[in-house]
Amino acid sequence: MKNFIQNKINIHTLWLLMIALTLLSYAMGKFGFSGLISVLILLLTAVIKGTIIIRDFMELRGVSLLWRVIMYGWLWSVSLSIAIIYLFST
Amino acid sequence: MTKILELEEPKLLPGDLAIWFFIFMELLVFAIAFIAYTITRAQNLEQFNEFQLTLNQEFGAINTILLITSSYFVIRAVHAIKLDNVKACINNLNIALGFGAGFLLLKSFEYYDKFSAGITLSTNTFYMFYLSLTLFHFLHVILGMIILGAIAFKAKRGNYSAVNHFGVESGASYWHMVDLVWIILFPLVYIIR
């Protein structure tokens, strides 16, 4: 099963996954979802897409830990900051 | 046993190290802008929620798909050049440029719509942020397209191959950064409320 999933993960399927996640974000906006849970889902969606960009499109998988910490650190710190500020604003 | 003890050397960063320092700097600037937007939004919740509804979410979503698809063709171009397939590399770069142009066109429609309604940077705090953030990103898309165009041109002249593909990787990395920034910008400005 693990091998089956790994075989299906390639740039083509990841591209389709990112489009699906974008449509999910759009639908949440269109249907007027708001509140902390919605924001967390939207940010998680962005983090998944960002991870795909960094790991598979920028091809940073396997590079020195320092570069990965900078890139994933940027993604997570920006997303968490937005979530925390949102939490204190409501 | 010896196999277990062998440590794999980390891979080198794709492309030129200088482009990565440029990318880190750009990401830092955008991170500050995103956090400034979020803090200001928290202080002006009603205004931000009211004027966010005037944005075209369809255009925002389509633009996200255009940039993601453009990035997809850029990575295909990188893979092609690593296989010494110069023609496929050029074709994929041209398709990526087409999607980038689609992004610029759609964003221009959005700006035209807003500017013709008399909206400017000084209309209110929300629009000041919306216009500055997206225009700043818009300029990065233009720069990214110039870089991709230059790479496609150099590829046509036979400057890249399976052995020498640093230039393609450097330009691709910059373009993916432009995409990465939009992936945060889209939900933050268009959707989150």
Contacts between the chains, C-beta under 8 A, distances in Angstrom:
chain1	res1	chain2	res2	distance
A	11	B	72	6.6
A	11	B	75	5.5
A	11	B	76	7.2
A	11	B	79	7.7
A	12	B	72	8.0
A	15	B	68	6.7
A	15	B	69	7.0
A	15	B	72	4.2
A	18	B	68	4.9
A	19	B	65	5.6
A	19	B	68	6.3
A	19	B	69	7.6
A	22	B	61	5.9
A	22	B	64	4.7
A	22	B	65	5.7
A	22	B	68	6.7
A	22	B	186	7.7
A	23	B	61	7.0
A	25	B	61	7.3
A	25	B	64	7.9
A	25	B	186	7.1
A	25	B	187	5.4
A	25	B	191	5.7
A	26	B	57	6.2
A	26	B	58	7.6
A	26	B	60	7.6
A	26	B	61	3.7
A	26	B	191	7.5
A	28	B	191	6.4
A	29	B	57	4.9
A	29	B	190	6.3
A	29	B	191	3.8
A	30	B	57	6.3
A	34	B	193	4.7
A	38	B	192	7.9
A	39	B	192	5.4
A	42	B	187	4.4
A	42	B	191	5.8
A	42	B	192	5.8
A	43	B	187	7.0
A	45	B	187	7.1
A	46	B	183	5.4
A	46	B	184	5.5
A	46	B	186	7.9
A	46	B	187	5.4
A	49	B	68	7.5
A	49	B	183	4.8
A	50	B	180	5.7
A	50	B	183	5.4
A	50	B	184	7.1
A	53	B	71	6.7
A	53	B	176	5.4
A	53	B	179	5.9
A	53	B	180	4.9
A	53	B	183	6.8
A	54	B	176	8.0
A	54	B	180	7.1
A	56	B	75	7.5
A	57	B	71	5.4
A	57	B	72	7.6
A	57	B	74	7.5
A	57	B	75	4.9
A	57	B	172	8.0
A	57	B	176	4.9
A	57	B	179	7.6
A	58	B	14	6.9
A	58	B	172	7.8
A	58	B	173	5.6
A	58	B	176	4.8
A	58	B	177	7.9
A	59	B	14	5.1
A	59	B	75	7.7
A	59	B	78	7.5
A	59	B	169	7.9
A	60	B	13	7.5
A	60	B	14	7.7
A	61	B	11	7.8
A	62	B	10	6.5
A	62	B	11	4.2
A	63	B	10	5.7
A	63	B	11	4.9
A	63	B	12	6.9
A	63	B	13	5.6
A	63	B	14	8.0
A	64	B	10	4.3
A	64	B	11	8.0
A	64	B	13	7.7
A	65	B	10	7.3
A	67	B	13	5.8
A	67	B	20	7.3
A	70	B	24	6.1
A	74	B	27	5.1
A	74	B	28	7.9
A	74	B	31	6.3
A	75	B	180	7.6
A	75	B	184	8.0
A	77	B	31	7.2
A	78	B	31	5.1
A	78	B	34	5.6
A	78	B	35	7.3
A	78	B	184	5.9
A	79	B	184	7.2
A	81	B	34	7.7
A	81	B	35	5.3
A	81	B	38	6.9
A	82	B	34	6.8
A	82	B	35	7.6
A	82	B	38	5.0
A	82	B	184	8.0
A	82	B	188	6.4
A	82	B	192	7.5
A	85	B	35	7.3
A	85	B	38	4.5
A	85	B	39	5.9
A	85	B	42	5.6
A	86	B	38	6.9
A	86	B	42	7.4
A	86	B	192	7.1
A	88	B	42	6.9
A	89	B	41	7.1
A	89	B	42	3.3
A	89	B	43	8.0
A	89	B	45	6.3
